[in-house]
Amino acid sequence: MKINVGLLGMGNIGTGSYQTLEMNRKTIFERTGLDIEITRILERDVDRDRGFFVPKEKFTQNPDDIFSDENIDIVIELIGGIEPATTFMMEALKNGKHVVTANKAAVAANYDMLLETAYENKVMFRYEASVGGGIPVINALTKALSANEFEEIHGIVNGTTNYILSQMTDFGLDYADVLKVAQEKGFAEADPTADVEGIDVANKLAILMAICFGIRLAPMDIPRAGITAISKEDIDIAASMGYKIKLLCSAKKTGNDVECHVKPTFVPFGHPIAAVNNEFNAIFAKGNAVDDLMLYGKGAGPLPTGSAVMGDVIEIATAISKEVAFDLPPVKENKELKYIGEGADERYIKLSVNEDVTLGDVAACLANNGLDIKSCRQLCASDDKKGRAGYVFIINAVSGKALETALEKICKDIDSVKVSSVINIL
Ligand code: HSE
């Protein structure tokens, strides 16, 4: 059976998806009996060197050439960003096309609308590549693990930041230099601010919250910090204490309360997430039947993401061939669970004070302001920090809000204090 596909956007991921199909088209045909072809491509940059031949007549600059083409069954959206991508996906769904996307920003912003529109138009909507790149995490959570209630999720779901932190940790490289390499390798977003500020991770966590807990969150409402403030000194201190710093998305259900956040986090060396390096991603989940489980793979890059995109296309094409290509009604929001923001975690705090302020003075001030100190240490003063003393504290579990209030009071109590790092501990 022949299945024709329209592709919206042939940048890095579009190129990787096209290449995945061309590379394995024969194998896919042998496995499924489906001859899948990308027949039309919406893309301005026709002449870009993609490393392989793409017939020029496939390109168009008019999206309606794809939406109104009766021979096209499936539309892949790989433009990125919320608009015009969402409008294009809605247009395709309303025109009876099945839609596949890797667009986490658009899916996180319009989750219910896209799923409901697919259902109403008796077509399928798939978004596997939107979280975890090549890792089939959405398939796993919504199908193979759907017999579970989820209790916890922790994930490294941004390849760019994991690549940067890994290279800074393993080779002592500079943040800016490594970011440039991540961009060259096609991991980073067009504007890498979304990667390094944790916005991309918040989009992905919003999708995971909807899937795992039925909770709808606007990504901007998720408590979040990126990696721009992480210094080599933080990385070295973490290592000396038995931790690696990773940008994590975390969610946890306690009774009917669900907390979540996106934060750089100290991960103990012994935790499987600590071994996830470079552009690799991992999603660690705890289900009430399966218990602990971790999915691992490349979370960014043209071919790994192309693998997930084409997996969705093949699922839909197979359903078309069986004449069952429609979605069931989407799972509604879970009104029984309550989202409570960021929960309580242990924290690492690094601060500096004038050298006449002792470790005992600072510790007493932290304790007086309600922080429960688990351990502390004095840092050696470097030449550029003459006259200042640096201290590191590990604080027993405290909520984000309580910590913020305590730090504000500490800054009033000790004139010379400067809080340089606050990092969650897994
Ligand atoms: N910029 C994203 C990342 C791409 O680095 O993970 C995959 O979503």
Boltz pocket constraint, residues with backbone or C-beta under 6 A from the ligand:
constraints:
  - pocket:
      binder: B
      contacts: [[A, 102], [A, 129], [A, 130], [A, 132], [A, 133], [A, 157], [A, 158], [A, 159], [A, 160], [A, 161], [A, 186], [A, 187], [A, 188], [A, 189], [A, 195], [A, 200], [A, 299], [A, 300], [A, 301]]
      max_distance: 6.0
